């Protein structure tokens, strides 16, 4: 039976379980406390419930989040034994969607909810702290199981100090409105070590980890992972599929995986790599439709770590990505928020990567013209540098836009 047939046959059984009410007492049993060792498969290091639902890239309908489809995804996720949901103050519409699709429809004790405070969007200490209250109001959750200071890196981490946000989250934790606190991080191992040493009471850290970035000199997934483990912190993994890029990898990577197991989705290779690591609390997948959810729960419900043959394939695939000329954009759109020219940078980079990978020059040019339309394109960049300061991937955006302008 190939994977497509398997999914069709399993869809009815899994979906039927999802539409029933998920009893709080049953789902609560699936929750692993932050300080407990994951239960597992013989070595005590792997938890079958490691999959997390990232609410950053939810399904869209008529330009807005599709609450009906999101609700079906939430139901399936919970019915499959998973509990970790991740949103953020800056994810447009996401916290409200969490309220409508999750909080208002399921017992509060049946799930765990994480959200984040982003100092870069605050003009004052009071403005920053207000984000917490707004998030509580938007989600209606009453409290947050996990609360993060968002996207710390060398260019902004001191702002969290100036606004006294470390003390703030500790105070809210003491009040019971935060159960566990940590931070998400987008920089190198030296600063991470400094932060974890200074703030050794944090409960967890969220890191960008995926097989393609494991040895990437800009992302430094492996080095950051090792620092977090040195400090004995549990890890929430973000971007395991690199903004969706690892779900549709280059042809040579597809051939490597197909040679080992042609029935497994390419996304499953990426998520299982991350879930196989020690000390991982949750692997966040930003699923954007019901089919992606169905695929993820099919192999994570009874999770098995990568075996030796599969790990060898991952290493070969990583080498192919190291030889790639792709722009490593994950389409998070942080670069667009302050762009004075309103350039759709992620959209342009997506088309440029398509051009690079496929050689379809005319189609890429047509896509570019359609994207830009009457708006601003790559050539309209004024090189202010705002985008590069905001980019979690540390892409040299100005230089890449210059290349795009020449190509199109």
ABEGO torsion letter per residue (X at the ends): XBAAAAAAAAAAAAAAAAABBBBAAAAAAABBBAABBBBBAGAGABBAAABBBBAABBBBBGGBBBAAAAAAAAAAAAAAGBABBBBBAABBGAAAAAAAAAAAABBAAABBBBBBBBAAABABAAAAAAAAAAAAAAAGAGBBABBBBBGBBAAAAAAAAAAGAAAAAAAAAAAGABABBBBBBBBBAAAAAAAAAABAABABBBBBBBAAAAABAAAGAAAAAAAAAAAGBBBBBBGAAGGGAAABBBAAAAAAAAAABAABBAAAAAAAAAAABBGBABBBBBBABAAAAAAAAAAAABBBBBBAAAAAAAAAAAAAAAABABBBBAGAGAAAAABAAGBBAAAAAAAAAAAAAAGBAAAAAAAAAAAAEABBBAAABAGAGAAAAABAAGBBAAAAAAAAAAAX
